[in-house]
C-alpha cells in the first residue's frame, strides 16, 4: 500500500472492514499528509477491533448510529459518519434464467449465508417447506442437513444472484450471537437487504432499527418474530402478485438511493475537506495532447477501460501501471504529468 501511495500520490486512501491498514502504515500516511478513511461495515459490539485503529484514520464511516459515534469520539475519533451498506446494480440485477437454472437454483424458500446459531434454530422451524440453504459454516447441523446445498461450500456471487432470482421467497435473517435469540433487535442493515432488492426479487427481512430510514413501508416485507415469519410465508406463497409488487418497489428504492455510487459520493463529500488542494492542469487537459495523437489517445482510453472524461491523474496511474515499453503517447502523458508536478511544486509521497 505504501509503495502504491508513493507512486500514485492519491488524494485519499480508503480501507475496508476486515482489511484495515496497519498502525505503522496509518502513521506513515499521516506523516506524509495523505488523507485516510475506513468504512467499518461490522457490528461494533461484536467486532471491537475498531478501537485500536479508529483514532488513526482521518475519517471513520460506520453502519450504525446509537452510541457508536460517542464511543468513537471517546476513543479519539471525532470525525465519523453514518454510511449504510448498498448494492451494485451491475452485479445484483434481475436475470432471465433458463428452465435448467430454475431447477438447479430454485425453491419456494431459500437462504444464502453463514450458519449463525440464531439461523440454525430459526430455520429448523421451516423444515416442512420447500427450503434450500446455501453457504458455509453449517458444520454439525443435523436437522437442516437435508436442505443444505453442496455440503455447505461457499457460493460465488454470480451463482448467488441466480439463486436470488430463482427463489420465490428469499429469507433474510440478520445474524445474532445472543443466546437463544432467533430474531434479534439490532440496528444496522446487512448487505443482503440491498442486494436482494437490487435484484428485483422478493425477500422477507427481520425488522431493524435503521430500516425505516432506508426503505418506505411496502418496499420490503418484514417480520419481528418467528410467528410473524411463518404467517408471512404462508401469505406470500399464495400471493405472487403481491410479492412482485413489493420487489419492484424495493428495487426502485435501491436504484434511486442505495447504490455504491451513492455511498461513495457521500463519503467523498465528507472527505473533501481532508484532501490536499492540488494545482491541477486546466480542465481541458486533452488539449495539451498534440492533435496528431488525439486518435491514439481515444484508443488508449478504450484499451485501459477509461472514459473520455477521465481525470488526468487517473490516466497517469493507469499508464504507470502498464508493463512494457512506452509508446510516444504514453511518454507524452508522463512528461505532461512531470510538468504538472513541477508546476504545482508537488512530488509524490513527499511533504511540501
PEFEN-V57054 format. One record per residue. N is the residue number from 1. RES is the residue in one small letter. PHI is phi as a letter, one per 20 degrees, with the letter a starting at -180 (NA if undefined). D_FIRST is the distance of its C-alpha to the first C-alpha in Angstrom with 1 decimal. Layout:
# PEFEN-V57054
{{N/RES/PHI/D_FIRST} {N/RES/PHI/D_FIRST}}
This chain:
# PEFEN-V57054
{{1/x/NA/0.0} {2/x/f/3.8} {3/x/f/5.4} {4/x/f/5.2} {5/x/f/6.2} {6/x/g/8.6} {7/x/e/10.0} {8/x/e/10.3} {9/x/l/11.2} {10/x/f/11.1} {11/x/f/13.9} {12/x/b/12.2} {13/x/d/9.1} {14/x/d/10.8} {15/x/d/10.4} {16/x/d/13.3} {17/x/g/15.8} {18/x/m/15.5} {19/x/b/11.7} {20/x/f/11.3} {21/x/f/8.6} {22/x/f/10.2} {23/x/f/12.8} {24/x/f/11.6} {25/x/f/8.1} {26/x/f/10.4} {27/x/f/12.9} {28/x/f/10.9} {29/x/f/10.0} {30/x/f/13.6} {31/x/f/14.9} {32/x/e/13.4} {33/x/m/14.9} {34/x/d/12.1} {35/x/f/13.5} {36/x/c/12.1} {37/x/b/13.9} {38/x/c/14.3} {39/x/d/16.8} {40/x/e/18.6} {41/x/e/20.8} {42/x/c/22.7} {43/x/f/26.0} {44/x/f/25.4} {45/x/e/28.5} {46/x/e/27.6} {47/x/c/23.9} {48/x/e/24.0} {49/x/f/20.6} {50/x/g/19.8} {51/x/f/21.9} {52/x/e/19.4} {53/x/d/16.4} {54/x/g/18.3} {55/x/f/19.4} {56/x/e/16.0} {57/x/e/15.1} {58/x/f/16.9} {59/x/b/18.0} {60/x/c/18.7} {61/x/e/20.2} {62/x/c/22.5} {63/x/d/25.1} {64/x/c/27.8} {65/x/d/30.2} {66/x/l/33.0} {67/x/e/32.2} {68/x/f/28.5} {69/x/g/27.9} {70/x/f/30.3} {71/x/f/28.6} {72/x/f/25.2} {73/x/f/27.1} {74/x/f/28.8} {75/x/e/25.5} {76/x/o/24.3} {77/x/c/22.6} {78/x/e/25.2} {79/x/d/23.1} {80/x/d/23.1} {81/x/c/24.2} {82/x/e/25.8} {83/x/c/24.0} {84/x/f/25.7} {85/x/f/24.5} {86/x/a/25.6} {87/x/b/26.1} {88/x/d/25.3} {89/x/f/28.7} {90/x/f/27.7} {91/x/d/27.0} {92/x/e/29.4} {93/x/b/32.7} {94/x/f/36.3} {95/x/c/37.2} {96/x/e/40.5} {97/x/e/40.8} {98/x/f/43.3} {99/x/g/46.1} {100/x/f/44.4} {101/x/f/41.1} {102/x/f/43.1} {103/x/f/44.8} {104/x/f/41.7} {105/x/d/39.6} {106/x/e/42.3} {107/x/a/44.1} {108/x/f/45.7} {109/x/c/43.0} {110/x/b/39.6} {111/x/c/36.5} {112/x/d/33.0} {113/x/r/30.8} {114/x/e/30.6} {115/x/e/33.8} {116/x/f/33.6} {117/x/g/36.9} {118/x/f/38.2} {119/x/f/37.7} {120/x/g/39.6} {121/x/f/42.5} {122/x/f/42.6} {123/x/f/42.5} {124/x/f/45.3} {125/x/f/47.5} {126/x/d/46.8} {127/x/f/48.0} {128/x/e/51.0} {129/x/d/49.1} {130/x/f/47.6} {131/x/d/44.1} {132/x/c/41.1} {133/x/d/38.0} {134/x/c/34.8} {135/x/p/31.6} {136/x/d/30.7} {137/x/m/31.5} {138/x/d/35.3} {139/x/g/36.3} {140/x/n/39.7} {141/x/f/40.9} {142/x/d/44.5} {143/x/f/46.0} {144/x/e/43.3} {145/x/g/42.9} {146/x/f/45.1} {147/x/e/42.9} {148/x/f/39.5} {149/x/e/38.4} {150/x/l/37.0} {151/x/l/37.2} {152/x/m/34.3} {153/x/f/31.6} {154/x/f/28.5} {155/x/d/29.2} {156/x/f/26.9} {157/x/g/26.5} {158/x/f/28.9} {159/x/f/31.6} {160/x/g/31.0} {161/x/f/31.9} {162/x/f/35.0} {163/x/f/36.0} {164/x/g/35.7} {165/x/f/37.8} {166/x/e/40.4} {167/x/e/41.0} {168/x/f/43.8} {169/x/c/42.5} {170/x/e/38.8} {171/x/e/38.5} {172/x/c/35.7} {173/x/d/36.1} {174/x/f/33.3} {175/x/f/32.5} {176/x/b/34.2} {177/x/d/34.2} {178/x/f/37.3} {179/x/g/40.2} {180/x/m/42.8} {181/x/e/41.2} {182/x/e/41.2} {183/x/d/40.3} {184/x/f/38.2} {185/x/c/38.3} {186/x/f/34.6} {187/x/d/33.2} {188/x/f/29.9} {189/x/d/30.1} {190/x/f/28.3} {191/x/f/26.6} {192/x/g/29.5} {193/x/g/31.8} {194/x/f/30.1} {195/x/f/29.6} {196/x/f/33.2} {197/x/f/34.5} {198/x/f/32.4} {199/x/f/34.1} {200/x/m/37.5} {201/x/d/38.6} {202/x/e/40.5} {203/x/c/39.1} {204/x/d/40.5} {205/x/c/38.1} {206/x/f/38.8} {207/x/f/39.2} {208/x/c/36.3} {209/x/g/36.5} {210/x/e/34.2} {211/x/f/35.5} {212/x/f/38.3} {213/x/f/35.8} {214/x/d/34.1} {215/x/c/37.1} {216/x/e/40.8} {217/x/g/43.6} {218/x/n/44.3} {219/x/e/40.9} {220/x/b/40.1} {221/x/d/42.6} {222/x/d/42.2} {223/x/b/43.6} {224/x/d/43.8} {225/x/b/45.2} {226/x/f/46.3} {227/x/f/49.7} {228/x/f/48.4} {229/x/f/46.0} {230/x/f/48.9} {231/x/f/51.0} {232/x/f/48.4} {233/x/f/47.9} {234/x/f/51.7} {235/x/f/51.9} {236/x/f/49.1} {237/x/f/50.0} {238/x/e/53.4} {239/x/c/52.1} {240/x/f/49.7} {241/x/f/50.4} {242/x/f/49.0} {243/x/g/45.9} {244/x/f/45.3} {245/x/f/45.9} {246/x/f/43.5} {247/x/f/40.8} {248/x/f/41.4} {249/x/f/41.1} {250/x/f/37.9} {251/x/f/36.3} {252/x/f/37.5} {253/x/f/35.9} {254/x/f/32.5} {255/x/f/32.6} {256/x/e/33.8} {257/x/c/31.4} {258/x/c/29.0} {259/x/d/26.5} {260/x/f/22.8} {261/x/f/23.6} {262/x/g/25.7} {263/x/f/23.1} {264/x/f/20.4} {265/x/f/23.1} {266/x/f/24.0} {267/x/f/20.5} {268/x/f/20.1} {269/x/f/23.6} {270/x/f/22.8} {271/x/e/19.5} {272/x/g/21.2} {273/x/f/22.7} {274/x/e/19.3} {275/x/e/17.9} {276/x/f/19.0} {277/x/f/22.1} {278/x/c/21.6} {279/x/e/24.5} {280/x/e/24.1} {281/x/f/26.3} {282/x/g/29.4} {283/x/g/28.9} {284/x/e/30.7} {285/x/f/28.2} {286/x/g/29.7} {287/x/f/32.9} {288/x/f/31.1} {289/x/e/30.8} {290/x/g/34.2} {291/x/g/36.5} {292/x/f/37.0} {293/x/d/33.4} {294/x/f/33.3} {295/x/f/34.2} {296/x/f/31.5} {297/x/f/29.0} {298/x/f/30.1} {299/x/f/29.8} {300/x/f/26.3} {301/x/g/25.2} {302/x/f/26.9} {303/x/f/25.4} {304/x/e/21.8} {305/x/m/22.9} {306/x/d/22.7} {307/x/e/25.5} {308/x/f/27.8} {309/x/e/26.7} {310/x/g/23.0} {311/x/f/21.4} {312/x/f/21.3} {313/x/f/17.7} {314/x/f/16.8} {315/x/f/19.2} {316/x/f/17.7} {317/x/f/14.2} {318/x/f/16.2} {319/x/f/18.3} {320/x/f/15.6} {321/x/e/14.1} {322/x/f/17.6} {323/x/d/19.1} {324/x/n/22.5} {325/x/f/24.7} {326/x/f/24.5} {327/x/e/27.7} {328/x/f/29.5} {329/x/f/28.0} {330/x/f/24.4} {331/x/f/25.3} {332/x/f/27.0} {333/x/f/24.0} {334/x/f/21.8} {335/x/f/24.7} {336/x/f/25.1} {337/x/f/21.6} {338/x/f/22.2} {339/x/f/25.5} {340/x/f/23.9} {341/x/f/21.6} {342/x/f/24.7} {343/x/f/26.7} {344/x/e/24.4} {345/x/m/23.8} {346/x/d/20.0} {347/x/c/17.6} {348/x/g/13.9} {349/x/m/12.0} {350/x/d/15.4} {351/x/e/17.9} {352/x/n/21.2}}
